[in-house]
Amino acid sequence: MSNLLGIDEVGRGPWAGPLVIGAVVLEKDATGNYPAWTTDLTDSKKLSKKKRESLSEVILKNALATGLGWVSASEIDTLGLAESMKLATRRALLRLKTQRPTFSEIIIDGTVNFLAGTPLESRVTVLKKADLLIKEVSAASIIAKVARDRYMTALARDYPDYGFEKHMGYGTKLHSEMLQKLGPCPEHRRSFRPVAALLPASDLCPAKETPTKISPSATTKQLGDRAETLVAESLVRAGHQILARNHKTRFYEIDIISTEADKIYFTEVKYRKSQSRGTSLEMITKDKLRQMTFAAEAFLKSRPDLSQSYSPLLAAASVSGADFHLDDWFVIS
């Protein structure tokens, strides 16, 4: 029985705090039925705070896979809201894929496919009110809502006068009054009009930068290094610790070695200027997999301290385009 991946966002409209994307895969039984604990899943906005928090714990414990993607207020100011939604979605999937779930279709709440232009684009269906209709999306909305609310409640301890624990950064009367009285704090989105109106011109966020294009004279090594840097930064945001980059010996080479929880990942990074002739990941042939396996085994043989502490996994990342877009990262074996 094929599984669905549900995706929903929380925090698109607030004046302060992060944007959070939730991603959840639920497992059905052989007859296509959901487990009994999913009965209460619905749009997170229709649940009480106590019920949301209770369900969030159940989801995180029992779902086949879950992921949260965070984009900070400063990143929203730099990238813009549309690009931030795409980035948060990719970060959520990066976390989810470390759990190696299987799914055949992706349902995104709303009207915009945040995975457009990626290898997963063809699997996506966008659906209004999906958080009310599809259990996986309901679950995604719940874990994202609870995680963001907890962040904003903790933020209120650092900035107690703004009332973040009451309005969660949204544009309420109280928030407006405190913003007028105190001015913005570092967690406010300076590109949003109500916040920008209170800032002097010198303090406004810079306009969104145009991505740097590939230099015609860039070497293959320079292109590869830039792609590896992009992937490494994404892994760090997903909670990985980078142990090595471009690790070379006489006998093998590994692009990125990272650890997360009790796993050690050996990531092969592939870059193409265009996907018109196929994705970068199609370059991961059987021979390449054999090379990756040999490299990982050889590295761990040289580092018995790591082999005893972590379970090894091979992974691949695809980067493409003149603006170096991270298409995908997933565990191979």
N, C-alpha and C positions, 0 to 999 in steps of 0.2 A: 504494500500500500504506500503510495507516494505521499510525501509530506509537503506542507506549505511553509514558507518563510514569511512572517508578518513583520511589517515595518511601520512605525509611527513616530511622530516628533512631538516634543514638548518644549515650549519656550521660544516659539517663533516671534511672538509679539511683545514680550516684556521690554521695559526700558533698561533693565539691568540683569546681570547674570548670564549664564551660559545657555546655549541651545543644546538639547539632548535628543538623540535618536535612539529608539529602542528597536531591537531585532530579536525575534523569538521563533524557534521551530518547536512545535509540539508533535509528539509521537502518537499515532493512532494504533489501535489494535488490528488484528488480521481482518476484522469485519468492517474496518473503516470508522470505528467509534472512538470518540475521545475518552480519556480517563475521567472518572467521576469528579475529580477535584476541579475540573475545568467548567463545571456547571455555572458558577458565579461570575465567570469572565464576561466583562462588558466594557463599554467606554469608561475610561478612568474618571471622567468628569461626572459620571452618574453614581459614583461610589463615594461613601464617606471616607474621610481620612483614615480612620481605623481599619475599615474594610480593605482599602487600597494597600495599606502597609502589610496587612495579613496576607493578602493575595500575592503581593510582590515576593514575600519570603517563600511562599509555596511554589510560585513560578520559577524562581531562581534555583530552587532545590529539585524540582521535578521535571522541568522542561527538558527536551532533548538537547537544546542549545540556546544560549542567550548572549546578547551583546549590547553594549551601550557605547555610543559615539558622542563625544563631547566637543563642542567648539566654544571657545571663550568669547567674552564680550569684545576683547581687543581684536580677535581674529575676525569676528563679524564686521567690525568697523573697517578692517583692511580688505576683506574679501567681498563684502556685500552679502546680503541674506541668501540669495539664490545659490551662490557658490558655497556658502557655509552649510546649507542644507545638504549639498552633494558631499562635502567633506565629512560632515558628521555621519552620513550614511555609510561612506566607505570605512570610516573608523569603527562603526558598530559592526560591520561585516568582518573586519579584520579580527576583532575580538571573538565573534561568533565562530569563525572558521577554524580557530585553534581547537575547537571542540569536535571538529570533523563531522558535522551533521550532513545528512543527505536531504535534499529537497528538490522538487521538480518545478515549482512555481513560486513566484514572489508577489505578494500583495502589498502595495503601498497605499496608505490612507491618503485621500486627496485627489488631486488632478494632475500632479507633476511626477514624472518618472525621474527620480534622483539618480538612477543608475544608467541614464541615457549615455551612450558613447562608451559603455564598458562591455565586457564580454557577457555580462548578465542581463543586458538590456532586453533581449528577446524573451526572457523568462518573466518579465514584469507585467503585472496588471495593476493599473491605478483605479481606485474605487472610492467614491465619496462615502463617508460614514462607515468605512471598513472597520473602524475601531468599535463600532456597534454590531457589525454583522459577522465579522470573521474572528474566531477565537484567537488565532495567532496574533492578529493586529491588536485585539483587545489586550492581550498579555503584554505586547510591546509597549502599548500606551501606558499600562500600569507601572511596569518597572521603570520606564523613563520618567513618569510623573513623580513617583516616590523618590527616585534618586535625585532629581532636580530639587524637589521640595526640601529634602534633607540638606542639600548643598546650600540653599538659600537660608534655611534656618540656622545653619552653622555660620553663614556669612553675617547674620544679624548679631552674632556675638562680637564680630570684629567691627561692625558699623551699627551700633545699637540704636542710633537715633532715626534711622530710615524706616524702620518697621518692616524689614524684609521678611520676617517670619509671618507676617500677616498678609502681605500682598504678593509675595514671591517675585517681586520685581515688576509686576504688571502696573499699568497706568491708572491706579486708583486715585481717589481724591487725597487720601493720606499720603501716598507716594508723591503726588504733585506738590503738596504743601511742604513736605520735607525737602524735596528737591529745590524748591524755591528758597527755602530757608538756609539750607546747608550747602547747596551746590552739588555737583556730581562727585561720586567717589570713584576709585579705580575700577569698580565692577560695573559702572554705567556704560551703556552703549552710546558713545559720543556721536555716532552717525545717525542716531534717531532724533527726529526733529525736536521733541520736548526737552531732550538733554542738550542738543546742539544750541538751542535758543538761549541757554544759560551760560554758554561758553564764549569767551573772547575769541576773535578770529584766529589768534595765534595758537589757541589750544584745541582747535578743531582737528579731527583726524584727517590725515592725508587722503587724497583721492585714491581710489583703487588703482594699483599699479598694473600696467600691462605686462603680462608674462614675457620674460626674456626669451627671444627666439634663438634657435640654434645658429651659431656662427657657421658660415659656409666653410670656414677653415678648421672647424673643430675636428679633432682626431677621434678615432674609435675609442681610444682609452678615455679621453675627456668626456665623451658621451656616456660611456659605461660608468665612469666615476660619478657623474651627476645623477644618473638613474639609481645607482646604489645609495647615494646620499639621501635621495627622496624616500626610498624604501626603508632605510635605517631610521630616518626621522619618524616615519609612520609607525614602525615597530616600537620605538621608544614611547610614542604617545599611547600605544596599546598596552604598555606595561612591560615591555621587553627590556632586558639589559643587554647591550651590545658587548660581546666579548672580543670580537675581531672583525675587521673589514678587509676585504681583498687579501685574505690569508693565503700565502704562497709558499710552497716548498719545491724541491726538485721534481716531485712526483705528482703533485696535485695542487689545485687552487679552489678556494671556497670564497664566494662573494661576501656573505654575511653569516656570522655565527652569533646567535643570541640565546638567552635563556628567559623563560617565563614560567613561574610556578615550578613544577618539577620536571619540565621539559627543556631540552636543548635543541634548537632549530638550526639547520644548515640550509640557508636560502640561496638559491640560484636566481640571479636577476637578469632578465632579458629585456632589451630595448629595441624598438623599431620606430622609425620616423613616421610610418603610416601603417595602419592595419588593413590596407586595401588588399594586401597579399597574404592575409592571415594574421593572427595574433602572435605576439612574442612567445606565448606559451606553447605554440605549436613547434617551437624550436627545441622543446624538451623531448628529445627522442629516447628510444630505448638505450642507445649507446650513452647518451648524456646521463640517464638515470643510473647506469652502471658506474659511470665516472663519479657521480655524486655520492653513490653508496660507498665506493672505495675511499673517497676523500673523507667522508664522515667517519668511517671505521678507522682509517689511519690517524685522523686527528684525535679521536678518543683513545686510541692505543697509546698515543704520546702524552695524553692527559688523563691518567687513571683516576685522578681526583674528581674529574667531571663525569667520567663514565659511571662512577659509583653513585653519583648524586642525582643525575638527570637521565631521563628516558629520551633517546635520540629520535628526531623526526626530520625528514626531508621536506623542504618547502620550495615554492617557486613564486616569483613576483614578475608581473608584466608592466612595463612602462612604455608609453608611446606618445607620439606627437611632438610638435615643435615646442610646446609649452611643458613638456615632461609631465604627463598625466599618469598617475598610478591607477592602472586598470584593475589589477587584481593581485591578491596574495592568498595562497592557500597551501595546506599541507598535502603532500603527495603520498607519503607513507611514513 
